[in-house]
Amino acid sequence: MAGADVRRFSRDQRGAVTTYITGIMYGALHVLASIFLHPALIISLFVSRLTNSYTTIGLVVGVGTVAWYLPQWTIGTLLSGRRRILPWAVSAGIVRAAALILLAYVAYRGDRLSDAQLLRSFFILYVAYSLSAGLSAALMEGILLRGIPDNRRSRFFRQRTFWAGISALAASLVIRRIFDSGFNFPRDFTLLFAAAATALSAATFFSARLHEPARIAPTATPLKRLAQEIPAVFVAPDVRRFLVFRWTLALAALGDPFYIIYAIRVLDIPTTMVGLYVLIFVGARLLSVPLWNRITERQGHRAALQYASLLRLLTPLIAILLPFLLDTSLYQERINAPMAASYLFGLVFAVSGIAMAGLDAGGSGYLNEIASAQVRASAVNVTNVGLAIAALSPVLGGYLIGRFDFERAFLAAGLAAFVSVLLGGALRDSHARIKRPATNWRLGRSRL
């Protein structure tokens, strides 16, 4: 009925303000919790205290990432025929927060459990958290896109990114404060898991207050139809080259969970530096965003991807070459300060953070430029499928460390990044440059 449509439209307009505010708060709290659970620094360090198997460390980190991606492939089938998805998002948020509360409790009782029991309990709860977190993230993004008008959407995402950055820095400072007071396992991780659970409980509360437009049905591609659209993605040569490049670059992450373990076990860097490394990573990622935005504006998204792949190549090279630098006579005679090696190793996480910001700035923008509207959604999903598979690369990294050493694993990561640099040269330049016509300066002066 026409009157019912008008009433629903009026409620949707009033609810857009609530969605705008609570959406920003939800995003900030979500990022706050994600820093407390940073896979390559916090999770890998926690697991390394329970096992000496590097393959197991890589498996836990990799499976957690895959579990986050998995619900996003099936969400289209889940939402098919449903008009309201907010109850599902809130339920997923409750499960996510509950998993972290139990995880904090298990870590608190860790001194009464064997390492094998604690590792098994952690793995089950971490996978449950990752699955529910991936489902909640996908559902909430859909609600926000439907609930915020088009003319406010860009402003909303800018403000959400700003407050998410503030939250990330705050979380980094908290982590540094916890570890600076002296490493105490598992108490330090109990505090981190409890803080993440508190943040996500608050985020779930705010998500329940969101307004879901009743007059706009959710849009999602069912899994069966998505599988039918995959061949069309690979037919487009530009998209195909991008997918190969992006998947190869993702394999360079095989060494990410092991840099902090390498620093502690090989370079004898104190564990109290972990908080500073988190702060360096987050700070480098946030502070480099204006630089990457300038690069995309002037040189295009392809340039950002190429520069990011170069930085990903530098990350393992710095880790490999740093011990040789510490043994040189120049370092021994001129520097050789007790904590110099600890601070120099922070370059690994600084470069990694800058590279991650570059991938964020160039990835989606470049895909939007080269993919037609018909295959764009399918291309994004296919990209995520490949990234999820590549997320298991730390298992290979752990195997190489156990079979050989850290240097071999980091060389493999560098090789993947090097191949991606070569593949990046084959990407089509889609940046539109405005050419200004040259005019005679005298003619321009005569117009004044």
TIVEX-999967 format. One record per residue (C-alpha): x negated, y, z negated; residue in one letter. Coordinates in steps of 0.001 Angstrom, whole numbers, padded with zeros to 6 digits, always signed. Layout:
N
XYZA ...
// end
This chain:
448
+000000+000000+000000M -001135+003551+000721A -000527+004759-002848G -002537+001890-004323A -005431+002654-001978D -005403+006310-003096V -005456+005308-006784R -008322+002866-006222R -010245+005537-004314F -009734+008005-007176S -010991+005469-009746R -013986+004659-007571D -014920+008348-007340Q -014749+008785-011121R -016711+005583-011657G -019479+006723-009300A -020786+009139-011959V -020936+006366-014564T -022631+004062-012078T -025190+006746-011233Y -026283+007312-014835I -026117+003752-016095T -027808+002494-012935G -030846+004662-013651I -030994+003484-017269M -030607-000135-016201Y -033458+000182-013705G -035781+001783-016257A -035104-000927-018852L -035561-003657-016256H -039001-002335-015282V -039910-001942-018957L -039283-005645-019539A -041063-006708-016348S -044296-005038-017491I -044126-006884-020818F -043927-010084-018737L -046498-009220-016071H -047224-012571-014349P -050868-011960-013392A -051906-010528-016764L -049548-011441-019602I -048059-014759-018469I -051317-016176-017095S -053192-015191-020261L -050543-016812-022470F -050625-020079-020523V -054440-020085-020496S -054384-020267-024299R -052375-023506-024110L -054189-025413-021358T -057559-025593-019627N -055937-026739-016378S -056144-023895-013904Y -053738-025719-011601T -051145-025657-014384T -051686-021935-014893I -051167-021295-011200G -048125-023581-011156L -046373-021760-014010V -046950-018338-012436V -045995-019529-008943G -042855-021405-009972V -041697-018380-011958G -041897-016234-008827T -040167-018828-006651V -037400-019171-009243A -036842-015407-009018W -036459-015592-005221Y -034282-018716-005155L -030904-017182-006198P -031241-014508-003523Q -031093-017157-000771W -027828-018640-002073T -026099-015448-003189I -024232-015113+000111G -022564-018500-000362T -021848-017700-004013L -020107-014414-003220L -018189-015647-000197S -014501-014761-000685G -015041-012856-003966R -014174-009188-004425R -015745-008667-007863R -019306-009646-008700I -019918-007620-011870L -018879-010486-014211P -021461-012697-012510W -024143-010013-012891A -023366-009518-016592V -023353-013278-017202S -026728-013627-015487A -028058-010762-017620G -026854-012490-020802I -028584-015731-019817V -031748-013782-018968R -031837-012016-022333A -031011-015223-024205A -033896-017065-022509A -036318-014363-023649L -034944-014362-027198I -035543-018106-027378L -038963-017603-025805L -039907-015090-028495A -038685-017514-031172Y -040685-020397-029700V -043813-018211-029608A -043140-017167-033220Y -043035-020836-034264R -046009-021622-032041G -048335-022425-034924D -046052-025351-035844R -046063-026827-032353L -048790-028526-030379S -050134-026784-027303D -048364-029296-025061A -045023-028755-026811Q -045358-024990-026702L -046326-025049-023025L -043408-027298-022120R -040908-025133-024007S -042357-021969-022494F -042166-023356-018960F -038491-024362-019273I -037453-021018-020763L -039576-019016-018323Y -037976-020756-015336V -034511-020147-016823A -035402-016495-017286Y -036724-016166-013723S -033650-017791-012159L -031211-015598-014071S -033367-012499-013506A -033409-013068-009744G -029638-013569-009647L -028994-010525-011819S -031305-008322-009730A -029620-009299-006461A -026109-008804-007827L -026879-005486-009503M -028459-004084-006368E -025297-004921-004455G -023100-003243-007070I -025219-000087-007054L -025194+000138-003270L -021410-000131-003264R -020780+002126-006254G -022933+005130-005296I -021790+007338-002383P -024040+007650+000645D -024731+011343+000036N -026116+010598-003461R -027915+007354-002726R -031350+008720-001784S -031379+011010-004817R -030350+008110-007039F -033210+005883-005862F -035735+008710-006291R -034625+009342-009856Q -034522+005641-010646R -038059+005223-009325T -039240+008174-011430F -037774+006882-014689W -038892+003355-013892A -042443+004688-013568G -042171+006409-016947I -040935+003144-018464S -043799+001199-016895A -046365+003579-018377L -044662+003385-021781A -044743-000415-021673A -048440-000338-020714S -049236+001870-023691L -047345-000488-026003V -049273-003488-024650I -052561-001675-025105R -051649-000799-028690R -050772-004419-029467I -053981-005868-028044F -056249-003088-029311D -055399-004015-032890S -057188-007334-032401G -056106-010355-030383F -053844-012609-032450N -052295-015595-030689F -049352-016201-030551P -048201-013201-032635R -049091-010660-029925D -047052-012517-027324F -044157-012903-029750T -044011-009111-029955L -044165-008752-026174L -041438-011338-025545F -039250-009789-028242A -039733-006320-026760A -038799-007624-023295A -035719-009357-024736A -034644-006133-026452T -035039-004126-023242A -033078-006646-021185L -030338-006904-023824S -029898-003148-023571A -029972-003406-019757A -027211-006021-019891T -025139-003697-022084F -025486-000892-019553F -024723-003224-016644S -021409-004117-018274A -020483-000422-018210R -021014-000090-014476L -018024+000602-012283H -017555-001796-009405E -015494-000311-006558P -012328-002327-006100A -011657-001090-002586R -015015-002176-001148I -015660-005898-000879A -019219-007178-001440P -021130-008026+001702T -023549-010922+001806A -024650-013414+004413T -023736-017040+003606P -026672-019429+003616L -025285-021476+006517K -024904-018452+008780R -028306-017135+007714L -029919-020400+008818A -028289-019970+012216Q -029694-016442+012569E -033301-017376+011781I -034253-018250+015416P -033228-014745+016505A -035782-013308+014073V -038682-015169+015659F -037602-014278+019181V -038500-010622+018593A -042314-010455+019061P -042821-007393+016826D -040951-008999+013955V -042797-012275+014474R -046184-010566+014257R -045107-008732+011113F -043962-011961+009457L -047249-013725+010173V -049190-010720+008883F -047118-010360+005708R -047168-014059+004849W -050922-014298+005378T -051495-011255+003199L -049315-012804+000496A -051709-015777+000348L -054368-013398-000986A -052446-013497-004276A -053863-016970-004966L -056508-015386-007174G -054329-012841-008996D -053498-014900-012134P -057154-015798-012622F -058899-012418-012636Y -058146-011813-016299I -059154-015387-017210I -062381-014978-015227Y -063130-011757-017088A -062670-013401-020488I -064227-016814-019901R -067039-015966-017480V -067927-012310-018079L -067249-012474-021860D -065017-009403-021707I -063033-009102-024964P -059345-009966-024857T -058565-006581-026377T -059194-005082-022926M -056026-006708-021532V -053861-003779-022621G -056169-001326-020871L -056131-003414-017693Y -052326-003385-017651V -052416+000389-018077L -054967+000723-015250I -052884-001433-012914F -049626+000403-013619V -051258+003835-013575G -053036+003194-010269A -049850+001898-008697R -047787+004895-009793L -050342+007640-009173L -051082+006389-005657S -047438+006634-004548V -047734+010287-003343P -050832+009348-001345L -049040+006439+000323W -046026+008628+001076N -048308+011111+002791R -049927+008323+004806I -046558+006991+005993T -045424+010483+006969E -048558+011318+008944R -049755+007954+010242Q -046749+005684+009904G -045862+002550+007953H -048206+000372+009995R -051192+002377+008752A -050064+001895+005158A -049901-001870+005679L -053351-001942+007277Q -054938+000103+004478Y -053211-002070+001868A -054633-005226+003448S -058118-003701+003295L -057656-002996-000408L -056468-006553-000984R -059733-007672+000616L -061709-005481-001799L -060039-006929-004906T -061696-010401-004881P -064949-008961-003521L -065272-006671-006554I -064694-009619-008894A -067303-011722-007080I -069970-009027-006762L -069678-007560-010259L -071837-010269-011969P -074598-009628-009405F -074415-005909-010181L -074750-006611-013899L -077946-008601-013251D -079677-005927-011181T -082609-004039-012654S -080885-000745-011876L -077945-001657-014105Y -080158-003112-016813Q -082351-000009-016958E -079846+002809-016358R -076516+001616-017751I -076412-001651-019719N -073898-000256-022206A -072050-002851-024323P -068627-002096-022827M -069716-000971-019356A -068923-004337-017746A -065468-004308-019322S -064632-000917-017855Y -066176-001738-014464L -063973-004818-014184F -060981-002499-014443G -061683-001621-010796L -060180-004999-009853V -056819-004026-011306F -057014-000425-010100A -057554-001517-006491V -054876-004191-006839S -052354-001652-008154G -053055+000777-005309I -052691-002043-002774A -049330-003083-004238M -048070+000483-003931A -049172+000507-000290G -047269-002681+000446L -044171-001206-001180D -044499+001962+000884A -045138+000265+004225G -043387-003117+004188G -039673-002357+004273S -040143+000871+006239G -042092-000843+009011Y -039583-003679+009233L -036729-001190+009555N -038560+000486+012438E -039333-002624+014492I -036252-004784+013814A -032964-004155+015541S -029829-003729+013482A -028632-007192+014520Q -031603-009072+013053V -032719-006691+010286R -030901-008392+007416A -032016-011831+008593S -035594-010580+008987A -035635-009381+005383V -034363-012750+004155N -036842-014686+006282V -039639-012471+004956T -038595-013248+001397N -038523-016969+002117V -042121-016810+003334G -043182-014683+000359L -041616-017195-002019A -043540-020049-000410I -046742-017992-000532A -046049-017344-004223A -047143-020939-004855L -050638-020067-003585S -051968-019715-007182P -051634-023500-007389V -054252-023691-004632L -056318-021104-006464G -056192-023166-009653G -057207-026296-007765Y -060201-024541-006202L -061324-023256-009612I -061011-026687-011201G -062692-028426-008272R -065406-025829-007657F -065505-022473-009474D -063887-019038-009691F -066011-017669-006871E -064671-020226-004380R -061072-019339-005260A -061761-015613-004943F -063495-016205-001602L -060377-018024-000384A -058263-015050-001455A -060656-012720+000347G -060504-014894+003470L -056693-014676+003525A -056904-010894+003136A -059542-010690+005891F -057336-012643+008309V -054446-010322+007458S -056661-007337+008298V -057240-008830+011749L -053533-009582+012153L -052690-006050+011083G -054493-004748+014148G -051944-006561+016324A -048955-004802+014747L -047186-002394+017062R -047448+001266+016154D -043852+002362+015626S -044640+005789+014204H -043046+008618+016174A -045470+011507+016480R -044226+014982+017315I -046392+016624+019955K -046469+020364+019822R -047007+022019+023217P -050175+024022+023490A -049488+027712+024106T -051761+030549+025005N -052534+032551+021866W -052257+035813+023723R -048774+034888+024945L -047791+034040+021389G -049161+037360+020164R -047247+039333+022824S -043924+038033+021413R -044544+039695+018086L 
// end
